[in-house]
Amino acid sequence: MHFMTALKAAWQQRNSLLCVGLDPDPAKFPAHLASRPQAIFEFCRDIVDATADLACAFKPQIAYFAARRAEDQLEALIEHIHTHHPAVPVILDAKRGDIGSTAEQYAVEAFERFRADAITVNPYMGRDSVEPYLAYGDKGVILLCRTSNPGGSDLQFLDVGAPGRQERLYERVARLVAEEWNASGNCGLVVGATFPAEIARVRELTGEVPLLVPGIGAQGGDIAATVQAGRTMDGCGLMINSSRAILYAGQGEDFAAAARRVAQDTRDAINACR
């Protein structure tokens, strides 16, 4: 199924714009998982099973797995999601960005090895570095645009417009994606919840292009401002990501139930603003 088809169905069927980020840090796991060889998989699996009916997407961050030589557990996790929760698409948060020949290999890794439904990509090396991902027309390609970290302004807010016409670099990225790169209708953009004015600007420039929005919860982004700035006319168009606030809501053996409670509260808070 096309990523965008699956995402739109998840928005409607689950009445949710919540994306659950999977950033597993074993130092924060409940004690009963500490010595288990598949602890990362088991932790994430239980979070997934507890929250799948509340989420429009899951977003595993590859660095948290690779740093601990747990890529096999990432593969198993994505397979588990596809098998047990097939209606919830998986976004591999990898933020890849390299020359075309290398990007081809990263695309194979994401879509053929890990079988992700979408991937985050850094567009700042230009179109030829993005094309290998775009070639997978049924997969989502979600490009960094206006990121949630404070240092994003160092580059993304630079004026790159023609003389007499101001255009910020993040605006140029948004326009390129919407007008030139999205031929297969499989592109999205990353815009941080910490910048609601920029969310609104990106929505203005891109129409219905889906936005992946990190930065609520632990990073302090405001849910109401995010939804009001980024929703589409039908009240959708957003994948609002929360990771740490959900993952580490509980420290005991009932950690997954605690995660579910926070996920449900977050989903409901988002819906109250739609």
N, C-alpha and C positions, 0 to 999 in steps of 0.2 A: 504494500500500500504506500502511496505517496505520503511523505512526511506531513505535508500541509493538510492533506485529507484526514490523516490520523489526528493531527493536532486540533483541527476544527471539530472533529467528532468528540474528542476528549473535552474540549471546552463546553460543548453542549451536554453530553451524556453525564459528565461529572459536575456540571455547573461550577466549574473551577478554573481560575487563572493561576493557581498555585503550582509552581515548579519546585519540586523537592530536590535540593542539591545534596549529593552524596560525596562528602569530603571526609573519609574515615581517618581519624587520628587515634591509633591504638593507645596513646597516653591518656586519652579521655574515655576509653571504653569501661564498661562495668567490670568489676573485679572478676566475675565468674568467666569472662572471656579471655582473661589475660594470657593464659598458657595454651590456648587452643590454636593449633596450626593454621586453621582456616578462619581465624577470628574476624578478619576484615570482611570476608564474604558473609559470614554468619551475622555479623552486626548489620551490614547493609541489607542483607536479605530480610531480616526481621523488621527493619525500618520500612522497607519497600512493602512488605506484606501488610503492615499496619496502616499504611497511608495511601495505598494505590487507588482506593475509591475517592480520595480527596484531591488527587493531583492530576494536572493536565500533562505533566511530563516529569521524568526523572533526569537529573543531570550529574552523572559521576564525573569527578575531576580526576583526570588521568594521573596527575603528579602524585596524588595521595596513594595510589596503587603502585606506580612505578618506583617510587622512592623506597618502597619496602619489598621490592621484587615480587609484587603481588599481581602482576598482569594476568596470571592464570585465574586469580580470584575475580578480577574485573570481567574477564570473558565469561566466567561462570555466573556472575551476577547479571550481566546483560542477557544471557541465555535464560536465566530464571525469570527475568521480567518478561521476555518475549513469550515464554511458555505459560506462565501463570497469570500475567497481566498484559495480554497482547494488545489491549486497546490504549496502553499508555506508552507514548513514544519515548525513546532514550536519546538524549543529547550528550555526546561525548565532549566534555569541556577540555579541549586540548590547546586551543588558541594557536594553532599551527600557522607558520608563515615562512616560506622558503621558496627558492627558485623552482621552476616548473617541474624539472625532472625529479627533484626531491619531494615536491608536493604530491607527485603521482604516487610515491611510496607511502606518504602519510595518508593519502586518500584510501589506498588499499588497506592500510592498517586499521583505519577507522571503520570503513564500510564492509570490508571482507573478513578481516581477522576478528575485530570486536563486534561486528554486525550492528553498529550504532545506526540509529535512524537519522541522526543529524550530528554535525560537528561545529564547534566554534573555530573561527579562522581569523587570523590577523591580516588585514587587507593592505598593509602599508608598504608591501613590495609590488603592488599593482596587479592588474588583471591577469597576467600570465601566471602569477603565483596562486591565483584563485581558481583558474579554469579547470585544473584536474579534479577539484571537488564539484564544480558545477557540472562536469561531465556525467556525474551520477544524478540524472535528472529527477529521480524519485526520492533522493536524500536531501535533508535540510542542510543549508550552508548559512551559518549565522555569523555575521561579520562584526568585528569590533568597530564601534562607532564613537560613542561618548561614554567612556568607562567610568566606573564608580570610584576609582581611587583618586586621591587628591592630585597626584602627579600627572594624571591624564591631561590636565590643562597645559602642561609644558609643550605639548605638540598639537593636541586635538583642537585647541582653541586659537591656533595661529591663523592669521588672515591670509588666505591663498587666492583671493579674488582678483579679478582684472582691475586695472586702475579705475577708481571711482565706483567700484562695486565690491562691497565687503562680502566675503564668504569664508567662514571658518572651515578648517580642515575637516572637522567631523561632519559639517554640512555637505562638503564635497563628497565625502564617502557615502553619506546617505543618498545623495542625488544619483551618484554613479550606480549604486546598487539598485535603486528603484527604477532608473531609466535605461540602464545599459546591461547590467549583469544578471538580471532576474528573468531571463527569457523562458526558463522552465518553471517559473513561479515557485522556486524552492529556496529563496533567500529570506533571511531575517537579519535583524541588527541587534547588537548589544548596546543598551543605553542604561546608565546607572540611575537607580532611584534617588541617589544623592543630588541629582540635577534635574528637577522636574521641569524647569523652563526649557532645557535642552530636549527632554522627552517630547514636550509639546511641539518644539520646532522640528524634530525628526518626524513626528507623526504628520505634521503639515507637509513636509517634503515628500513623504513616501506613501501616502494614502493608506492602503490596507496591509502593508508589509508587517509581519509579526515582529514584536519587540521582546527580546529576552532582557529582563530587568533585574539585575542583582542589586543588592545594597539595602534591602529592608532588614529588619531584625538587628543583628549584631552590628551592622554598619550604619544604622541610624536613619535610613531612608523612610520617608513618610508614606504610608499606604494610600491615604486619601489623595494626596497630591500626585502620587504616581498614577493611580487609576484615572483621575480626572484629566491628567495631561496626556495619557497614552492610549486610552481605550478607543476603539473604533465605534462607529455609529450603532452597531449591534451589541455594544458592551463587552466585546471580546478584544482580540488583537494583542494580548499581553501574556507572557510567561513570567510571572513575578516570582523570582527565586528566593527561597530561604533555605539555608544550610545549617549552620551551627545552632541556631535557636531551636530547630526541630530535632536535630541529631542528638544533642546533648541535654535535652530537657529533663532526662532522668538518669540516675547513676546506678540504680539497682537492677535486679533481674526483670523488673517491669519497665525497662527503658523504652521498649517499643510502644507500650501503652501510653507512656508519658509523651513520646514523640507524636503519637496520634492526636492527643489532646491539643498540643500546640499547633499541629498542622490544621486541625479542624478549626481552631480559633482563628488562625491566620486566614484560611480559606473564607471563613464567614466574615471576617473584617474586610477582606477584599470585596466580597460580594455586596456588602453593605454600601459600598461606594460606587457600584456599577450603575 
